[in-house]
Amino acid sequence: MTDLTQLTTEDLLDPRNICFEMMDRDVIDELARRLAEAEAIAAQRQETFNRMWDADMRGIKRWQEAHPGNDLVWPDRSKLTEWLLDRATQAEAERDAAYLALDWAVSGFRADWTYREIVEFEALHSEALAKARAHAEKVTQ
């Protein structure tokens, strides 16, 4: 008997090779197995596509919000990816600045600081906190 797993689906279904009325149970089982396998692969690929689509739509929505007047524009995927990566890099820098300002605030003023150093510190601290708040608002939208 032939190993059915070695035959292509086309060979299994070729009317010159098989009479459908007298089809062997093994052939029917092999076709059913292949059909189930193909359906599982198709479902997995559809799920992957859906996840990618949803992620793209979230990115496009954020891009459109950042570019008023472009509600009907979809950016090129590579440009969108570049824009999103730039936003992530900027957010990381703002986060780092906020942590630095927080560290400075916790450590307090040094007794030997000049008035200018205190003013610069307060300006950096205020700027970093404002950026951190703005970033937090963007991320939570």
C-alpha positions in Angstrom: 0.0 0.0 0.0 1.2 3.5 -0.8 2.2 5.9 2.0 -0.5 8.5 1.6 1.5 11.2 3.4 4.0 11.2 0.6 1.3 12.0 -2.0 0.3 15.5 -2.8 -3.3 16.6 -2.3 -3.6 17.0 -6.0 -2.5 13.3 -6.5 -5.0 12.2 -3.9 -7.8 14.0 -5.7 -6.8 13.3 -9.3 -9.7 11.4 -10.9 -7.3 9.4 -13.0 -5.8 7.9 -9.8 -8.8 7.5 -7.6 -12.4 6.6 -8.2 -14.3 8.7 -5.7 -17.1 6.2 -5.3 -14.6 3.6 -4.2 -12.3 5.9 -2.3 -10.3 4.1 0.3 -11.0 5.1 3.9 -7.3 5.9 4.4 -7.4 8.4 1.6 -10.5 10.0 3.1 -8.8 10.2 6.5 -5.6 11.7 5.0 -7.6 14.3 3.1 -9.5 15.2 6.3 -6.3 15.5 8.2 -4.8 17.8 5.6 -7.9 19.9 5.5 -7.9 20.3 9.2 -4.2 21.2 9.1 -4.8 23.8 6.4 -7.7 25.3 8.3 -5.5 25.6 11.4 -2.8 27.3 9.4 -5.3 29.7 7.8 -6.8 30.6 11.2 -3.3 31.2 12.7 -2.4 33.5 9.7 -5.7 35.3 10.0 -5.0 35.9 13.7 -1.5 37.2 13.0 -2.9 39.5 10.3 -5.6 40.8 12.7 -3.0 41.6 15.3 -0.8 43.4 12.8 -3.8 45.3 11.5 -4.9 46.4 14.9 -1.4 47.6 15.8 -1.1 49.5 12.5 -4.4 51.2 13.1 -3.4 52.3 16.6 -0.1 53.7 15.1 -1.9 55.4 12.3 -4.5 57.0 14.7 -1.6 58.4 16.8 0.1 59.7 13.7 -3.1 61.4 12.5 -3.6 63.0 15.9 -0.1 64.4 15.8 -0.6 65.7 12.2 -3.8 67.7 12.2 -5.6 67.9 8.8 -4.4 64.4 7.8 -7.4 62.4 9.0 -7.7 60.6 5.7 -4.0 60.1 5.2 -2.2 56.8 6.1 1.5 57.2 6.3 3.8 54.7 4.6 4.5 51.8 7.0 8.3 52.5 7.1 7.7 56.2 7.8 5.1 55.3 10.5 7.6 52.9 12.1 10.3 55.6 12.0 7.9 58.2 13.5 6.8 55.8 16.3 10.4 54.9 17.1 11.4 58.6 17.3 8.5 59.2 19.7 9.6 56.3 21.9 13.2 57.6 21.9 11.9 61.1 22.8 9.7 59.7 25.6 12.6 57.7 27.0 14.7 60.9 27.1 11.9 62.8 28.8 11.5 60.0 31.3 15.3 60.0 32.0 15.2 63.8 32.5 12.3 63.4 34.9 14.1 60.7 36.9 17.2 63.0 37.1 15.1 65.9 38.3 13.4 63.6 40.9 16.8 62.4 42.1 18.0 66.0 42.5 14.8 67.0 44.3 15.1 64.1 46.7 18.8 64.8 47.4 17.9 68.5 48.1 20.0 71.6 47.7 23.7 71.5 48.6 24.6 74.1 51.2 27.5 75.4 49.0 25.4 76.0 45.9 25.3 79.5 44.5 22.1 81.3 43.8 22.6 80.7 40.1 23.0 77.0 40.6 19.8 76.9 42.7 17.9 78.8 39.9 19.3 76.5 37.2 18.4 73.4 39.3 14.8 74.7 39.8 14.4 75.4 36.1 15.7 71.9 35.1 13.5 70.4 37.8 10.4 72.2 36.6 11.1 71.5 32.9 11.7 67.8 33.6 8.5 67.5 35.7 6.5 69.2 33.0 7.9 66.9 30.3 7.2 63.9 32.5 3.6 65.0 33.0 3.1 65.6 29.3 4.6 62.2 28.5 2.3 60.5 31.0 -0.7 62.2 29.4 0.4 61.0 25.9 1.0 57.5 27.0 -2.3 57.1 28.9 -4.4 58.4 26.0 
